[in-house]
Amino acid sequence: MWSFLTSEEDKRPGMCPNCGETVKAQVVESNRFRRDLCKCPNCQARILICRGTECNDYALGGNRYDDEYCETCFKKFLNSCKEYIRELPEKLREHAAKQQKSKKQ
């Protein structure tokens, strides 16, 4: 049988994106298919568990949109995108050269 997190004791300690303190989130609304809606016991901010792998922090919740990742994981994601974009022109040149070579043969 599946077991789902439904109580404050079940949430792991992590950093609140609003106040920056390490907290154990309080569950406000338990969900089976989405992340549980929680609140920070210090600042009462709406928070959710970060979707980053190997991350124990929380993402900020909003009235219309909930962040998927905490600030640290989001920065890692942006840095990997920047690296990919930086390498893209060279990879495109290599691909074009291979295409030209195969057309000549």
N, C-alpha and C positions, 0 to 999 in steps of 0.2 A: 504494500500500500504506500502511496505517496505521502510524505510528510511535508507540510508547509510551515514557514515561519509565521507565527501569529502573535508573538508577544515581545515585549521590550527585551526580555532576557535573551531572546533568540538573535537579536541584531548584534553584529560585531562592532567593536569600537572603531571609529574612523573619524577623519577630520570633517567638520562641518564647513561647507563652502562659504557660509555667510559670516560666521563669527571666528572661524579659524581654530576653534578648540577641538580637541579629541573628545568625542562623545559617543555614547551608546544610544542610538536613535530610539524614539518611542513610536511604535506603530499607531498610525491614525486610521488607516484603512488597509486591511489585509486583502491581497489579491492572489488568485491562483495562476493566472496566465500573464499578468503584468507585474511590474515591481510594486512592492508594498509602498504605500504612501506613508511617510514618517514625518516626525517633527524633531527639531533639535531641542533637547531639554534645557539648554542654556539660553538661546535667543528666540526659540519658538519658530524658526524658519521651516518652511516646507522643504524636505529633503528626501532623496531616494538613493538607493545603493548605486554606485557607479557601475557602468557596464564594462569597464576596462578589466582585462584579464590580470590576475594577480594584484588587484587593487582592493584596498580595504576602506577607501574614503567614500564620501557621499557627493552626489550631484545635486545641484540646486533645482528645486521645483518651482513652477510658476503657475499663474492663473490660467494661461492658455497653452503654455508649452513647458515641458520638463526637460532639462538638460539630460543628455544621455551619459555624459562623462564628467568626472571631476576636472578641475583646472589642470592638474598635472597630466592626466591621461589625454586631455584634449591637446595640450601642448606637444606631447609625444606624437600624436596623430598629425598635427600640423607640420612638425619637423620632418616626419617621414614623407609627407606630401611634398614639402619643399625639396627634399633630397631627390625624390622621383622626378620632379619637374626639372631640377638642375641637370640630371642625367639624361633626360628625354632627348634633347637635340643630338647628342652623340649616338644614342641608340637608333634614332631615326636615320642618321647618316649611314650607320653600319647596315641597317636594313635596306636602305636605298642602294647601297653599293652591292649587296648580295643580290638584289633584284636585277640590277644592271648586268652583273656577272652571269646570272642564270639566263638572261635574255640573249646574251652574246653566244652562248653555247648551244 
